[in-house]
């Protein structure tokens, strides 16, 4: 049963995103400790498809959604709000 659910999710994801770029919205700027320095990573991550695969990779992280949407030609319906899952 688990594999069927995963398969349905993947089919839905492929239908929704396909090989198009999208942006994940983490709901707030994220911070990380890098070499002992607190660093703000940004709220939005731009994902682009990897040619020849059904995978995506992050190419840029930032805090200016409008600029990222314009730069990567991402429509509003492909901004995925993930903040509700972050603690």
C-alpha positions as CSV (number, residue, x, y, z in Angstrom):
1,X,0.0,0.0,0.0
2,X,2.8,2.4,0.8
3,X,4.3,2.1,-2.7
4,X,0.9,2.8,-4.3
5,X,0.7,6.0,-2.3
6,X,4.2,7.1,-3.3
7,X,3.4,6.3,-6.9
8,X,0.2,8.4,-6.8
9,X,2.2,11.3,-5.2
10,X,4.9,11.1,-7.8
11,X,2.4,11.1,-10.6
12,X,0.7,14.1,-9.1
13,X,4.0,15.9,-8.6
14,X,5.1,15.2,-12.2
15,X,1.8,16.5,-13.5
16,X,2.0,19.6,-11.3
17,X,5.7,20.5,-11.9
18,X,7.0,18.3,-14.7
19,X,10.2,19.8,-16.1
20,X,9.3,23.4,-15.1
21,X,11.2,25.5,-12.6
22,X,9.5,26.2,-9.3
23,X,10.1,28.0,-6.0
24,X,9.8,26.6,-2.5
25,X,8.7,29.0,0.1
26,X,9.9,28.0,3.6
27,X,7.7,30.7,5.3
28,X,10.5,32.6,6.9
29,X,14.2,33.2,6.3
30,X,16.3,30.2,7.4
31,X,19.5,30.4,9.4
32,X,22.5,28.1,9.6
33,X,25.7,28.0,11.5
34,X,28.5,27.9,8.9
35,X,32.0,27.6,10.3
36,X,30.9,29.2,13.5
37,X,29.1,32.1,11.9
38,X,25.3,32.5,12.0
39,X,24.3,33.0,8.4
40,X,20.8,33.9,6.9
41,X,20.1,31.6,4.0
42,X,16.9,33.1,2.7
43,X,13.3,32.1,2.5
44,X,12.9,31.1,-1.2
45,X,14.7,28.3,-3.1
46,X,14.6,28.1,-6.9
47,X,14.5,24.6,-8.3
48,X,15.2,23.9,-12.0
49,X,14.9,20.6,-13.8
50,X,17.9,18.5,-14.6
51,X,17.9,17.8,-18.3
52,X,17.4,14.1,-19.2
53,X,16.0,13.2,-15.8
54,X,12.8,13.7,-13.8
55,X,14.7,15.5,-11.0
56,X,15.3,19.1,-10.0
57,X,18.1,20.9,-8.3
58,X,18.3,24.2,-6.3
59,X,20.1,26.9,-8.3
60,X,19.5,30.0,-6.1
61,X,18.2,30.9,-2.6
62,X,17.1,34.4,-1.7
63,X,14.5,36.5,0.1
64,X,13.1,38.6,-2.9
65,X,10.3,36.4,-4.3
66,X,9.4,38.8,-7.1
67,X,13.0,39.0,-8.4
68,X,13.4,35.3,-8.3
69,X,10.1,34.7,-10.1
70,X,11.0,37.1,-12.8
71,X,14.6,35.9,-13.2
72,X,13.6,32.2,-13.6
73,X,10.2,32.9,-15.2
74,X,8.3,31.1,-12.5
75,X,4.5,31.8,-12.3
76,X,2.7,32.2,-9.0
77,X,1.1,28.8,-9.1
78,X,4.5,27.2,-9.0
79,X,5.5,28.9,-5.7
80,X,5.2,26.0,-3.3
81,X,4.5,27.1,0.3
82,X,6.3,24.7,2.6
83,X,6.4,26.9,5.8
84,X,3.6,25.0,7.5
85,X,5.9,21.9,7.6
86,X,8.9,23.8,9.1
87,X,9.3,24.1,12.8
